[in-house]
């Protein structure tokens, strides 16, 4: 069941996706439990009920259903990309973390997650190189006797 009928914006966001977004918002808030959800529309009562129920489960930190692979591999709708880019620019002063993910806005969740993992692995590898180089340069030079 989609949270929005495709004719009403074309987003096709599932109830599971709304719940996942809610759980991700909860992870980035600095004060636990300070996420507010507002209902808008009500065009499809079954869809809004399903999405609301799963979002409340996310707020309660209950286990959530998995999102389909198709949903995870689908890039966001162009209108969503535009809205997210605008919000990112607007909130950058207050939420610097939005700058870090700005390059991934057009990617599917699966692609963005893959890039994030690759970035973490690169940073870990580079920090390991820096540490080994630093420890080698800290040793006194060896002299032949």
C-alpha positions as CSV (number, residue, x, y, z in Angstrom):
1,X,0.0,0.0,0.0
2,X,1.5,3.3,-1.0
3,X,1.3,6.3,1.3
4,X,0.4,8.6,-1.6
5,X,-1.6,7.7,-4.7
6,X,0.8,8.2,-7.7
7,X,-1.6,10.7,-9.3
8,X,-1.1,13.0,-6.2
9,X,2.5,14.0,-6.7
10,X,3.9,10.8,-8.2
11,X,6.0,9.9,-5.2
12,X,4.7,6.4,-4.5
13,X,6.2,6.3,-0.9
14,X,5.2,3.2,1.0
15,X,4.1,3.0,4.6
16,X,7.3,1.1,5.3
17,X,9.4,4.0,3.7
18,X,7.6,6.5,5.9
19,X,8.4,4.5,9.0
20,X,12.0,4.1,7.9
21,X,12.3,7.9,7.3
22,X,10.9,8.4,10.8
23,X,13.4,6.0,12.4
24,X,16.3,7.7,10.5
25,X,15.1,11.1,11.8
26,X,15.1,9.8,15.3
27,X,18.8,8.7,14.9
28,X,19.9,12.2,13.9
29,X,18.1,14.2,16.6
30,X,20.3,15.3,19.4
31,X,17.6,14.9,22.0
32,X,15.9,11.5,22.2
33,X,12.2,11.6,21.4
34,X,12.1,15.0,19.9
35,X,10.5,14.2,16.5
36,X,7.1,15.5,15.6
37,X,5.0,14.1,12.8
38,X,2.1,15.9,11.2
39,X,-0.6,14.4,9.1
40,X,-1.4,16.1,5.9
41,X,-4.0,15.3,3.2
42,X,-6.0,12.2,4.0
43,X,-6.7,11.4,0.3
44,X,-6.4,7.7,0.9
45,X,-7.5,6.8,4.4
46,X,-6.2,3.2,4.3
47,X,-2.8,4.5,3.2
48,X,-2.6,7.2,5.8
49,X,-3.7,4.7,8.5
50,X,-1.0,2.2,7.5
51,X,1.7,4.9,7.3
52,X,0.7,6.4,10.6
53,X,0.7,3.1,12.3
54,X,4.2,2.2,11.1
55,X,5.5,5.7,11.9
56,X,4.2,5.4,15.5
57,X,6.0,2.0,15.7
58,X,9.1,3.8,14.6
59,X,8.7,6.5,17.2
60,X,8.3,3.7,19.8
61,X,11.4,2.0,18.4
62,X,9.4,-1.2,17.7
63,X,10.6,-3.5,15.0
64,X,9.7,-2.3,11.5
65,X,8.9,-4.4,8.4
66,X,11.5,-4.5,5.8
67,X,11.4,-2.3,2.7
68,X,11.2,-4.1,-0.6
69,X,14.4,-4.3,-2.7
70,X,12.7,-2.5,-5.5
71,X,12.0,0.5,-3.3
72,X,15.6,0.5,-2.0
73,X,16.9,0.5,-5.6
74,X,14.5,3.1,-7.0
75,X,16.0,6.6,-7.3
76,X,13.9,9.4,-5.8
77,X,11.3,11.3,-7.8
78,X,12.6,14.5,-9.5
79,X,10.2,16.7,-7.4
80,X,11.5,15.0,-4.2
81,X,15.1,15.7,-5.3
82,X,14.3,19.4,-5.8
83,X,12.5,19.7,-2.4
84,X,15.3,17.9,-0.6
85,X,18.0,20.1,-2.3
86,X,16.0,23.2,-1.3
87,X,15.6,22.0,2.3
88,X,19.3,21.0,2.5
89,X,20.4,24.5,1.4
90,X,18.0,26.1,3.8
91,X,19.0,24.0,6.8
92,X,22.7,23.7,6.1
93,X,23.5,26.5,8.7
94,X,21.6,24.6,11.4
95,X,22.3,21.0,10.3
96,X,25.8,20.9,8.8
97,X,25.4,17.1,8.3
98,X,23.1,17.9,5.3
99,X,26.2,19.1,3.3
100,X,27.8,15.7,3.7
101,X,25.0,13.9,1.9
102,X,24.1,16.5,-0.7
103,X,25.9,14.6,-3.5
104,X,23.7,11.5,-2.8
105,X,20.3,13.2,-3.1
106,X,19.7,11.8,-6.6
107,X,20.7,8.3,-5.8
108,X,18.6,5.3,-4.7
109,X,18.9,4.4,-1.1
110,X,20.9,1.3,-2.0
111,X,23.4,3.3,-4.1
112,X,23.7,6.0,-1.4
113,X,24.3,3.4,1.2
114,X,26.9,1.7,-1.0
115,X,28.7,5.0,-1.4
116,X,28.6,5.6,2.3
117,X,30.1,2.2,3.1
118,X,32.8,2.8,0.4
119,X,33.6,6.2,1.9
120,X,33.9,4.7,5.4
121,X,36.2,2.0,4.2
122,X,38.4,4.5,2.3
123,X,38.6,6.8,5.4
124,X,39.5,3.7,7.6
125,X,42.2,2.6,5.2
126,X,43.7,6.1,4.9
127,X,43.7,6.6,8.7
128,X,45.5,3.2,9.0
129,X,48.1,4.4,6.6
130,X,48.6,7.6,8.5
131,X,49.0,5.8,11.7
132,X,51.6,3.4,10.4
133,X,53.5,6.2,8.7
134,X,53.4,8.2,11.9
135,X,54.7,5.3,14.0
136,X,57.5,4.6,11.6
137,X,58.7,8.3,11.5
138,X,58.6,8.4,15.3
139,X,61.3,5.8,15.5
140,X,64.9,6.9,15.9
141,X,67.0,6.2,12.8
142,X,69.0,3.0,12.9
143,X,72.8,3.3,12.7
144,X,75.2,0.6,11.5
145,X,77.6,-0.5,14.1
